[in-house]
Amino acid sequence: MTSGPLQGLKVVEFAGIGPGPFCAMVLSDMGAQVVRIDRDTGAPGNQAVHVDGRGRRAISANLKDSRSISSCLAICDQADIVIEGYRPGVMERLGLGPQVMLARNPRLVYGRMTGWGQYGPYAQRAGHDINYIAITGALAGIGTQDKPVPPLNLVGDYGGGAMMLAVGLLAAVMNARSSGQGQVVDASISDGTCYLTSVFYKLRAMERWQEERATNLLDGGAPFYDTYRCADGKFVAIGAIEPQFYALLLEKIGLLDALPQPQMDRASWPEMKAVFEHTFASKTRDEWVAIMGNADTCFAPVLDAAEAALDPHNVAREAFIEIDGVHQPAPAPRFSRTPGAVQGSLRGEASRTTLIDWGVDVGDIDYLLSQGASGKHG
């Protein structure tokens, strides 16, 4: 049985890549009923491996066919939220734009996920996460002194994109329920990433942030906030910013008397870092784990994905789960009264009953099913 705080919320996702599917997964994990409309009628193989596609049913539709478009509009008439991630103008050309849908369903929240946004000189330009975060100032601050380094696509696609879209959609739904009026949520990865950098603009205004990478407190410039290679080639992460944690760290690694310089003496940081590097290289990562124990040193081993599943804290929190033999992260955050749950892997089970429930005319159901809506994505 479906659980989660979003039970009763109905979402239509027009299939895309990256942040759009992840946002739909988050809503599903929180209890929303999500139907995904795929343009591809072919069977793409084992859907269990598509972790970001979990928790919704898939319907295949030919979006160049007028009868299929009519059925899609009927489905969206029943929705609280529609999510799409095409370039600006594509949905309008298909007859599925927000103006059409809001005229039919005035309470609808229409979420648009793009890299550059719906307007602006880059709106029609191709790009990926690295490009979107490059113009925000975020990428310039991440990496070594030699060059910026792509921070996976967590900063742009999923942080600035998917999560900002999810927050915007739910805020707009709250407003629609009180006002009776829906709206368009224009979520661009570049906008969202700019927003995420707010704290660094504060630090710049306080003259506590330098533009040169790896020279600041939080970008690897500080010896007590960095990663270090150990004797076995593995790494540990140190984040002992507060004086009491820093002092305990020095005590644990035997440097209490070897590093007499004031912790925040930036001029001494390169020399201090060299001492840290030499010290951590003297033992294996797991030896350092044993030495640190549960002391407040702001220390953690750097784990790969397989190791993360075995970490005792992650095990205790059940932070990872297995669905259809595929290991994956569990829903977050945790709700005390209405816990979220994965509603299964992506299922091609858009049965006749499902299509009826979503408002598709009975006369059109066989037509949709003939295009693959009943199971070609299973």
Secondary structure, 3 states (H helix, E strand, C coil): CCCCCCCCCEEEEECCCCHHHHHHHHHHHCCCEEEEEECCCCCCCCHHHCHHHCCEEEEECCCCCHHHHHHHHHHHHCCCEEEECCCCCHHHHHCCCHHHHHHHCCCCEEEEEECCCCCCCCCCCCCCHHHHHHCCCCHHHCECCCCECCCCCHHHHHHHHHHHHHHHHHHHHHHHHHHCCCEEEEEEHHHHHHHHCHHHHHHHHCCCCCCCCCCCCCCCCCCCEEEEECCCCCEEEEECCCHHHHHHHHHHHCCCCCCCCCCCCHHHHHHHHHHHHHHHCCCCHHHHHHHHCCCCCCEEECCCHHHHCCCHHHHHHCCEEEECCEEEECCCCCCCCCCCCCCCCCECCCCHHHHHHCCCCHHHHHHHHHHHHCCCCC
